[in-house]
């Protein structure tokens, strides 16, 4: 069996695995990783076409990977990369690929013929000390021939780990892979769009519940979970499954706010104690929406919606409540629901609690300006072991650069 036949069989097997990933962002990350494996590339980036108004689009980087740089980092630490976008035009390699919708194979990035309209920006090589040599850039196209994005892989490696140009066989393999990846991306994009429409419904009721907010919270949640899973030696298979459903479920953490009256939800000041008691019910309303007991997403979304306002010391809300009928499951001497505490709070709820509060404190609200970063971080430290799982707070600070990078990916409209 020759190499290209073996690689095609690998791609066919991979198609099945990609179809099991439901979240759009996590699918992008996996697609970039597997694209590099298919053509034995040391590094790469994946871009998504995003609107800029007037019917035009740009390419925004979503993920960047580099095995050489990653190997220099401590175990379990993720690489930090620049967040940027490029116009879809003839001046950059990825922009030209998006414009022409054609594959571009460059043997040496520093020897691009002068007659080409595009050029290589070597500033990132200068910053990182990594030299980009060979590159292969391929468009991701929808079934309607619409540009979804662009994959760019760098530095093909031979069996002796030498950097070599990408071959004609590599072009065939990555084109086939990109075609298949585009199909599953369209499915995941449809799922993401449906979720964001639900969020948009919440946003119409509650201006604080924005698409950027829920994307940030979900991104922080996955960042925190990845590090937790590393510390707890969770298998890669189990880690991938959980992080996928966590990303989707955490986006829906406050969907129950649609059941809260406008008089409370849109109040441009702090709640009275009575109003706050009503507001607490959004956790129960949200959890009651997820009724499919055979769906991993529904099960986790239910846990997160119900418990992301529980406190580590048991003083949070709503406590031990059955969301299906609102009846208490465990009560104190006064007959009121006992609060969940410690590890009685599901992992997803404990993670989203940290992510949600961090983002709320960093963000502007009608009744407050955003806190300074120092004040936010001090508050999280102060509430460790009181409101938050202390292990998760330690993890949060371990991965703070990744948290900041996720925040940069989803800026609010006012700060964009």
N, C-alpha and C positions, 0 to 999 in steps of 0.2 A: 504494500500500500504506500503510495507516494505521499509527500508531506502535504500537498494542497488538499488531497482527498481526506487525509486525517483532520486537517483544520476545518474543512467543510462539515465533517461529522461532529466536530466540537461545536461549531456554530449552531447546527441543528439541535444538539442537546441543550445548548444555551438558550435557545428560543423558548423552550418550555420553562426554564427557570425565570427568565425575564417576565414572562406572562403572569407569574405568581406575585410580582411586585406591584402594589397598588398605588403607592405614592409617586407623584410625578418627579419631585426632586430626587428622591432616593433612587428612582429608576435612572435618572440622568447620571448620577454618580456611578451606578453599577455599569451602565452602558460605556462610560468612558473607561472604566477599569478593564472591562472585557474587550473593548476595541483595542486597547494597548496589548492585551494578551494575544489577541488574534494575529497581530503583525509584529509582536515582540518589540514593542516600543518602550523606551525607558520613561517617557513622560508624555503629557498631553493635557489638553483643555477641551471643554465642551461649552459651546455658546448657544443661547436661545434667542430667536428673533422676537423682539418686543416692540410694540408701537411707540412712536414718538410724536404722533399727531399728523394731520393732513394726509393720512393714509400711508405714511412712511414708517419704516422700521429701522432698528439698529440691532446689532448683535451684542448681547450682554453675557459676560462670562458667568457660568454657574459653578463649575468645578474645575480645579486644576490638580494634577497629580504628577509626582516626580519621584521615582524609586531611588535615585541617587541622593537627593536631598532628604527623603524620608528616612533612609538608613542612617543618617547622621543625627536624627532626633532621638530622644529617650523613648524607650518602649511605650507604646500606647498613646503617644502624643501625635496630634494631627498637624500636617503642614499648613502654614498660613500663606495665603496667596493674595495678590492684589485684586480688588473688585473694580472692574472697569468695563467700558463698552466701546465698540468701534462702529463707525458708519458702515452701512452696506454699500460700498463703492469700490472702485478699482485700485485704491491706494494701499490697502493692507492685504495680506494673504487671505485671512479669514473673510474679510469684507468682499474681496474679489470672488472667493468661492461662493459666498452667499448671493452675490450679484449675478454671476454666470450660471450658478447651480452646477458647476463642473468640478471634478476632482483635480487637485493640484499636487503634484509630486515634485519636491525640490531636493536634489541630492545634497546641496550645501547652501544653507541659509545665508552665508557670507559671500557667496559667489552667484547671486541671482543676476542673470544677464541684464544689462542696462536697458535693453529695449522693452523689458517687462514694465507694465504700469505700476505694479505693486513693489513694495520693498519690505525688508525685515527690520523691525524695531529692536535693536540690540540692547536697549537700556535695561530690560529685565535681566539679561545675561550679566550685565555689568553689576547690577545690584546683588544678584544671588551668587555670582561666581560660577554659574552653570553655563556651559556652552551648548547652544542649540546648533545642530549640524543638519541632519536630514529631517525632512518633515513631509507629512502626508495629510492633506486637508480634504475633507469630504462633506458634502451637504447632507442634511437630514431633510427628506421631502415627504410631505403628506400624500395621501392617495389622490388628492386634487391638484398635485404638483405645486403646493404651497410650501414655502421655506419654513421649516420648523426650527432649524438651527444648523450648527456646523461642529464637526469633530475635527480637531487637529492633534495628531500624534507626532511625537518628536523622537529622534535618535533611535532608529532601528538597531537592534543588537544581534550579532551573529552568535554562533555556538561558543566562541571564545570570548564573548562579551565585548567585542569591538564594535564601534559605531560604524554602520554601513548605510548606503542608500536603501530606500524602500524599493522593492522589486515589482515587476509587473504582476507577479502572483499576489503580492501584498495588496495591490490595487484591486484585484478581483475579489479577494477575501473581504477587504474592508467595505467595498461597495455593497457586496451581498449582505454583510453584517449590518450596514447602515440602513439598507432597505427593510430588513426585518425589525431592526430597532425602532424605526420610524412608526411601524404599525403598532407596536406595544406602547410607544410614547403617545400616540393619538388616543388610545384607550385610557391611559393614565391621565392625559390632559382632560378628557371628558369627565372623569371622576373628580379631578381637581376643580373643574369648572362648576360642577354640581354642588360641591362643598362650598365653594366661594359664593355661590348664589344663595345658599342658606345663610352664610355669614352676612351677605349683603342685606338679606331680610332683617337680620339682627341689627345691622348698621342703620337701617332706616328707622328702627326703633331706638337704638342706643348709639349715639355718635362715637362712643369710645370703642365700640366693637368693630374695628376696621379690618380689612383684608391684610394690611401690613402688620397690624398687631397680632393677629392669629398666626400669620406666617412666621413672625419672629418667635412667638411663644413655642410653636411647634419645632422650629429650628433649634432653639435653646434646649428643648426637652430631649431631642435626639442627641445633641452634643453631650448633655449630662448623662443620658443613658449609656452612650457608647463608652464613656469613661468608667461608669459604674460596672458595666458588663466586663470591661477589661480587668478591673480590680477583683471581680467575683468569678473570673475565669469561665464566663459563659461561652459556650461553643459558638463558632461562627454561624452555624445554621440557625440556632435558636436566637442569636443576636440579630441576624438579618430579619427574621420573622417578626420579632417584637418591635424593632425600630420602625418597621414599615407600618404596622398598625398603630404604633404610638404616634407617628407623624400625623396620620389622618385623624385619629381620635382626639389628640390634643388640640387640633384646630376647632373642635366642636365643644370645647370646655364650657363656654358661656351661652350656648344656643338656647338654654332655658329662659334667657332674659326676654324672649319674645312674648312670654306669658305675663310679664310684669307691666303694670299700667304706666302710661306715658307720664302721668303726674309725678310718679316716683322716678322712672327711668330717665326722663329728660330734665330732671330738676337741676338747675345750674348752680347748685351749692351742695354742701354736705347734707346727708340724710339726718332726720330726727331719729331717735331710738326706735320709734314705732315704724317709721318708713324703712329703717334698716332691717327690722324683723321681717317685713314683707319682702324686701329685696333678697333676703337669705333663701327664700323659697325657689329662686331660679335654679338652685342646685338640684332640687327635687324634680321640678318641671323638666329640666334638661335630661336628667337620668331616665325619666319616664318615657322619653321619646325612643329610646333604644331597646326594643323589645325582642329582637331576634336572638334567641339564646344559642343558636348554632353559628352565629357570625362572630369571629374573633374581634372584628372592628366594633360591632355593637356592644360586646361584652366589655371591652376596654373603655370605649366612649362612655358607657354607663358609669363605670367606676370613676372615671376622671371627672365627669360632670357632677357627680354626687359628692366627691371627696376632696376636690382641689382647694376647698376653703377649710378643711380640717387642720387643726394644729397639732404639732408633735406632742405637746403637753396635755392634749385633750380638751382645750378651751375653744376649739373652732366650731364650725357648723356644717351641715345640719345635724350631725351626730348619727346615732344608729336609727335610721329611718328606712322603712320599706318604701322605695320610690313608686312602686306600683299602686299603693293605696294610701301612702302618707302616714301609716301607723308606726309608732315607735317599736323598735325591736328590743332595745335595752333601755331601761329607765332608771332615774335616781329616786331618792326618797320622795321627791315632790311629783313624781310621775312624768318628769320631762326627759326627753331623749338624752342618754349619755353621749358625750363626745367621743369620737374615735381618737385613739392616741397611739403614738409610736408606730410599730409595724402593723397595728390594726388598720392603718390607712394603707390602701394598696400602693404599690410602687409608683404606678402611673400618676395617681393623685398627688403623691409626695413630690414627684419631679415637677409636675405642672404648677404646683403651688410656688415653688422657687422661681420658675420661669415667668409665671404670670405677674408676681409681685415685682420682680426685677424690671420687667418691661413697663409696668404701670408707673413705677417710681421714676423711671427714665423719661417717661412721656409726658407731654403737656395734657392737662385736663381743663375743662371749663372752670374748675374751682381751684386749680393750682398750676404753677409753672413746673417744668421738669426739675427734678433734684439734680444737684451736681453729682458727678460720678463718685467722688469721695464719700459724699453723704449716703448715696445708695449702697455702696459697698460696706460702709460702716453699719448701716441698718441691717443688712443681711447677716453680718457677723454677730450683731447684738441679738438677733432673733434665732440664732442657731441653738437647737435644743429646746427652744420655746415654741416658736411657730414652725420651724423647719427641721427636717431630719438633719442632724449635724454631719453625718457622712456626706450627704448631698451638697451641703454648703462647702465642705472641704473640697469636694470634686469641682464645684462651681469655680472656686478660686484657682484650682489646678488648670482649668481649661479657659480661663478668662479671655485670653487672646482669641480663641475660637468663638466665644460668646460675642465678643465685639465685632468679629468678622461677620457673623450671622446678622447682627444688628445693622451693619453697613449694607447688607444685601437687600434689606427691606426698609428703606427710609420712609418716614411719613411724608405726605405731600408737602407739608410746610417746610421740611428740611431737605427735600429731594433736590 
